[in-house]
Amino acid sequence: MREVVTDGQMGFMRGIQTMPAPRKYPLELRERAVRMYRTAEPKPVIRRMAEELGVHHEALRNWIRQAEADTGERGDLLTTAEREELTALRKENVQLKRANEVLRTASAFFAAQLDPTRPR
């Protein structure tokens, strides 16, 4: 008798696939906040500027740091393009490891089928 496979089990067989969390702040707000900070002279206090914009001060600080990394002003952070490439490469690596495991299992199975003298 066949068992019914649920969607959760299918997801487990394919690997865990998660959706990214929704963005708390719109991209337009992020871009405008970074632009305001970068064009201001003298540089405003991030905490005060964040309060005026209605965002968390650490979120604003991270947006500014990422914008600096993207323009090449910071060497200690990955740029957005590098971060996206790293994510894609990690996903590809997981898929290749999964494919290698399937191939390893299949080759062991067929080797046992072809060589009947081999102990099982």
Secondary structure, DSSP 8 states (H G I E B T S, - for coil): ------HHHHHHHH---------SS-HHHHHHHHHHHHH-SS---HHHHHHHHTS-HHHHHHHHHHHHHHTTS-SSS--HHHHHHHHHHHHHHHHHHHHHHHHHHHHHHHHHHH-TTS--
